[in-house]
Amino acid sequence: MADDRVTRVWIVGSSIIRRLYAHIREQGLDRNLGLRCSITWEGRGGRLWEQLLPVLRSLRAKASAPDILVIHLGGNSLCREGRSRLDFFQEMKTDLAEVLRLLPRTRLLFSSILPRLNWRGQTARSAYGVERRRRWLNSAVAGFLAEREMRSVRHTNIDLSHLSRDGVHLSTEGNELLLSNLREALQVEVRR
């Protein structure tokens, strides 16, 4: 007998996720991305990495644990003053290990931090150093998750030309690319 249970997915993130969900609604698209799953979209403007665990605990108090958790956070925390990239990576590893303890049967997908022109807390004139930090963290988190047989969703097809005028959020085309990337990654996970 086939398993008819619908896969539960939580997508937790910042305004990037909030705006992506608004884009889905505006375009009249399926909130579940045409997949055999039920997606809970939890995006909030300005959300920091440091807010991940409280958000997950709140969601967990209201609902059963998801089968798949997509995390799209880190961009708003990347330039926090007084914290090196190594310190931030250590904090991310500690929090991801706690996520795995909190949701032991949940498969985790980290949606990589997207490029930007403007970063919250940026003190340097140029975003070059921040871009290097972003790339390094994306790679480090992907490696950490791969060691645990989890995945990272890389958005190599999204660049600065896909940003809206504010230099932070995605344009319509950028949202379409992000949506496609997430759909493809979830498609693989839903079939597992």
Solvent accessible surface area in square Angstrom, and as a share of the most:
residue,aa,sasa,rsa
1,M,239,1.06
2,A,80,0.62
3,D,112,0.58
4,D,101,0.52
5,R,129,0.47
6,V,65,0.37
7,T,18,0.10
8,R,84,0.31
9,V,0,0.00
10,W,8,0.03
11,I,0,0.00
12,V,0,0.00
13,G,0,0.00
14,S,7,0.04
15,S,9,0.06
16,I,9,0.04
17,I,0,0.00
18,R,114,0.42
19,R,96,0.35
20,L,0,0.00
21,Y,40,0.15
22,A,28,0.22
23,H,9,0.04
24,I,1,0.00
25,R,148,0.54
26,E,134,0.60
27,Q,98,0.43
28,G,68,0.65
29,L,72,0.36
30,D,72,0.37
31,R,102,0.37
32,N,34,0.18
33,L,8,0.04
34,G,63,0.61
35,L,26,0.13
36,R,137,0.50
37,C,7,0.04
38,S,55,0.35
39,I,4,0.02
40,T,53,0.31
41,W,26,0.09
42,E,41,0.19
43,G,20,0.19
44,R,148,0.54
45,G,37,0.36
46,G,23,0.22
47,R,8,0.03
48,L,53,0.26
49,W,0,0.00
50,E,58,0.26
51,Q,79,0.35
52,L,0,0.00
53,L,25,0.12
54,P,77,0.48
55,V,21,0.12
56,L,0,0.00
57,R,112,0.41
58,S,50,0.33
59,L,21,0.10
60,R,96,0.35
61,A,92,0.72
62,K,159,0.67
63,A,50,0.39
64,S,67,0.43
65,A,24,0.19
66,P,3,0.02
67,D,20,0.10
68,I,0,0.00
69,L,0,0.00
70,V,0,0.00
71,I,0,0.00
72,H,10,0.04
73,L,4,0.02
74,G,1,0.01
75,G,8,0.08
76,N,16,0.08
77,S,2,0.01
78,L,0,0.00
79,C,18,0.10
80,R,116,0.42
81,E,155,0.70
82,G,82,0.79
83,R,18,0.07
84,S,49,0.32
85,R,87,0.32
86,L,114,0.57
87,D,79,0.41
88,F,1,0.00
89,F,31,0.13
90,Q,97,0.43
91,E,46,0.21
92,M,0,0.00
93,K,55,0.23
94,T,74,0.43
95,D,20,0.10
96,L,1,0.00
97,A,29,0.23
98,E,44,0.20
99,V,2,0.01
100,L,36,0.18
101,R,156,0.57
102,L,48,0.24
103,L,1,0.01
104,P,94,0.59
105,R,216,0.79
106,T,6,0.04
107,R,56,0.20
108,L,3,0.01
109,L,1,0.01
110,F,0,0.00
111,S,1,0.00
112,S,6,0.04
113,I,5,0.03
114,L,10,0.05
115,P,11,0.07
116,R,19,0.07
117,L,95,0.47
118,N,79,0.40
119,W,13,0.04
120,R,124,0.45
121,G,48,0.46
122,Q,49,0.22
123,T,125,0.73
124,A,59,0.46
125,R,250,0.91
126,S,62,0.40
127,A,25,0.20
128,Y,147,0.56
129,G,43,0.41
130,V,16,0.09
131,E,35,0.16
132,R,134,0.49
133,R,58,0.21
134,R,25,0.09
135,R,156,0.57
136,W,73,0.26
137,L,0,0.00
138,N,15,0.08
139,S,59,0.38
140,A,21,0.16
141,V,0,0.00
142,A,11,0.08
143,G,34,0.33
144,F,17,0.07
145,L,0,0.00
146,A,64,0.50
147,E,134,0.60
148,R,99,0.36
149,E,143,0.64
150,M,37,0.16
151,R,84,0.31
152,S,21,0.14
153,V,8,0.05
154,R,134,0.49
155,H,11,0.05
156,T,127,0.74
157,N,66,0.34
158,I,8,0.04
159,D,71,0.37
160,L,84,0.42
161,S,91,0.59
162,H,21,0.09
163,L,19,0.10
164,S,36,0.23
165,R,246,0.90
166,D,62,0.32
167,G,1,0.01
168,V,30,0.17
169,H,25,0.11
170,L,11,0.06
171,S,32,0.21
172,T,87,0.50
173,E,106,0.47
174,G,0,0.00
175,N,13,0.07
176,E,73,0.33
177,L,43,0.22
178,L,0,0.00
179,L,2,0.01
180,S,36,0.23
181,N,18,0.09
182,L,1,0.00
183,R,80,0.29
184,E,107,0.48
185,A,4,0.03
186,L,0,0.00
187,Q,64,0.29
188,V,73,0.42
189,E,2,0.01
190,V,29,0.17
191,R,182,0.66
192,R,152,0.56
